[in-house]
Amino acid sequence: MAKVVGGIGTSHVPSIGKAYDMGQQEEPDWKPVFDTYKPVQKWLADLKPDVAIVVYNDHGSSMFFDKYPTFAIGAADTYPIGDEGWGPRPLPAVPGNPEFSWHLAEELVYNEFDMTVCQELSVEHGFLVPMNLCFPHEPNWPVKTVPIAVNVIQHPLPTAMRCYKLGQAIRQAVEACEDDLRVVIFGTGGMSHQLNGTRFGHLNTAFDNDFLDKIETDPLALTKLTHQEIMEEAGAEAVELIMWLTMRGALSDDLTRVHRNYYAPMTTGMGLIALEENA
Amino acid sequence: MAAQRDKSRTIPGTTIFDGVESRKGYRINKFAMSFTKPKNREAFTADEEAYMDSWSLSEQERQFLRDRDYRGLIEECGGNIYMIMKLGTCTGHGLYHVGAQLRGQTFEEFMATRTASGAR
């Protein structure tokens, strides 16, 4: 039987990818970002997951507002590196596990989560920055992936509670798979940030640290947050954080926190938490 | 059903990208999305006016593009920040240039408000 063995909540700030590609890992203002992922890389290397389910949002790489799905799942053999307007990043294409994706899609849809199934999907910073930071990937990635894209950019968005319940349904779907797969799940995005209006650059460190506390110990409190409350407190783009609840919904409450970090150098609270299932 | 948004409680200095903005911004966002293809970036760089002619942009949108007025494109024309950022390879203007404009500051003034501005 497949099982969820761990979860990671992480920001997916695109400038991290650019800094990585330019080899700026040791520069003083960047070093804290890259260094904090090293223990998570080590943990994942020991955990040996077969599949990473990555919950992210597409920022106009593969998806546009002509038809922007609320929830979508990738079901491809390979996910090419997308061109977001500045050329594809120099990373190997990311392997999929289409049989497992279709299994998840079937379970989720019959469990009343109506996913859009994508057989062609290029992946972009929302997906790639977390993967890039958590896994060595030369010459190839060590895991297969299932991208799950959530609309967090064009309101109306799914509610925080809905995202959490999607996570619970993902766990059930994983456990209904007879293959012996070890699965980790990523919730990506956030933390506090705002990228429009005169409030551009708004950060809320207290909100972010409270969110990091509660995602571990009291996720149900976070499911009660409305989009309005998140945006007022933490900035319009902080609504991405609802994707962390999908990750958390896929975990049990019998967890060990492996790592946690917070750093807010520029315009986004960069949070990281890694949680391992005890059983 | 808990209300997710309270439209009577506007958030100062904030535009929420919803159906109203997405309808208003459809043209400019589709134009900006075209910059995900290298041939379109090359076409814009070679002849901006000719490339804009091939899209049904309004004169206001075209003028904001000529002026690199990102505040206008986003706050008046419904531009979505993630789409507008795609113009950056051709214009040379990254997120923090756009952000400083939105805040009504120079790039240097904005950078001085950040805690570790080397991580840009």
Boltz contact constraints between the chains, C-beta under 6 A:
constraints:
  - contact:
      token1: [A, 29]
      token2: [B, 116]
      max_distance: 6.0
  - contact:
      token1: [A, 29]
      token2: [B, 118]
      max_distance: 6.0
  - contact:
      token1: [A, 29]
      token2: [B, 119]
      max_distance: 6.0
  - contact:
      token1: [A, 30]
      token2: [B, 119]
      max_distance: 6.0
  - contact:
      token1: [A, 59]
      token2: [B, 82]
      max_distance: 6.0
  - contact:
      token1: [A, 60]
      token2: [B, 33]
      max_distance: 6.0
  - contact:
      token1: [A, 60]
      token2: [B, 82]
      max_distance: 6.0
  - contact:
      token1: [A, 60]
      token2: [B, 83]
      max_distance: 6.0
  - contact:
      token1: [A, 64]
      token2: [B, 33]
      max_distance: 6.0
  - contact:
      token1: [A, 65]
      token2: [B, 22]
      max_distance: 6.0
  - contact:
      token1: [A, 83]
      token2: [B, 36]
      max_distance: 6.0
  - contact:
      token1: [A, 85]
      token2: [B, 35]
      max_distance: 6.0
  - contact:
      token1: [A, 85]
      token2: [B, 36]
      max_distance: 6.0
  - contact:
      token1: [A, 85]
      token2: [B, 86]
      max_distance: 6.0
  - contact:
      token1: [A, 85]
      token2: [B, 89]
      max_distance: 6.0
  - contact:
      token1: [A, 86]
      token2: [B, 89]
      max_distance: 6.0
  - contact:
      token1: [A, 154]
      token2: [B, 17]
      max_distance: 6.0
  - contact:
      token1: [A, 154]
      token2: [B, 22]
      max_distance: 6.0
  - contact:
      token1: [A, 155]
      token2: [B, 16]
      max_distance: 6.0
  - contact:
      token1: [A, 155]
      token2: [B, 18]
      max_distance: 6.0
  - contact:
      token1: [A, 195]
      token2: [B, 81]
      max_distance: 6.0
  - contact:
      token1: [A, 196]
      token2: [B, 15]
      max_distance: 6.0
  - contact:
      token1: [A, 196]
      token2: [B, 74]
      max_distance: 6.0
  - contact:
      token1: [A, 196]
      token2: [B, 81]
      max_distance: 6.0
  - contact:
      token1: [A, 197]
      token2: [B, 13]
      max_distance: 6.0
  - contact:
      token1: [A, 197]
      token2: [B, 14]
      max_distance: 6.0
  - contact:
      token1: [A, 197]
      token2: [B, 15]
      max_distance: 6.0
  - contact:
      token1: [A, 198]
      token2: [B, 13]
      max_distance: 6.0
  - contact:
      token1: [A, 198]
      token2: [B, 103]
      max_distance: 6.0
  - contact:
      token1: [A, 199]
      token2: [B, 13]
      max_distance: 6.0
  - contact:
      token1: [A, 199]
      token2: [B, 14]
      max_distance: 6.0
  - contact:
      token1: [A, 200]
      token2: [B, 99]
      max_distance: 6.0
  - contact:
      token1: [A, 200]
      token2: [B, 102]
      max_distance: 6.0
  - contact:
      token1: [A, 200]
      token2: [B, 103]
      max_distance: 6.0
  - contact:
      token1: [A, 201]
      token2: [B, 99]
      max_distance: 6.0
  - contact:
      token1: [A, 226]
      token2: [B, 4]
      max_distance: 6.0
  - contact:
      token1: [A, 227]
      token2: [B, 4]
      max_distance: 6.0
  - contact:
      token1: [A, 227]
      token2: [B, 5]
      max_distance: 6.0
  - contact:
      token1: [A, 228]
      token2: [B, 5]
      max_distance: 6.0
  - contact:
      token1: [A, 228]
      token2: [B, 6]
      max_distance: 6.0
  - contact:
      token1: [A, 231]
      token2: [B, 11]
      max_distance: 6.0
  - contact:
      token1: [A, 232]
      token2: [B, 11]
      max_distance: 6.0
  - contact:
      token1: [A, 236]
      token2: [B, 14]
      max_distance: 6.0
  - contact:
      token1: [A, 265]
      token2: [B, 115]
      max_distance: 6.0
  - contact:
      token1: [A, 265]
      token2: [B, 116]
      max_distance: 6.0
  - contact:
      token1: [A, 265]
      token2: [B, 119]
      max_distance: 6.0
  - contact:
      token1: [A, 266]
      token2: [B, 114]
      max_distance: 6.0
  - contact:
      token1: [A, 266]
      token2: [B, 119]
      max_distance: 6.0
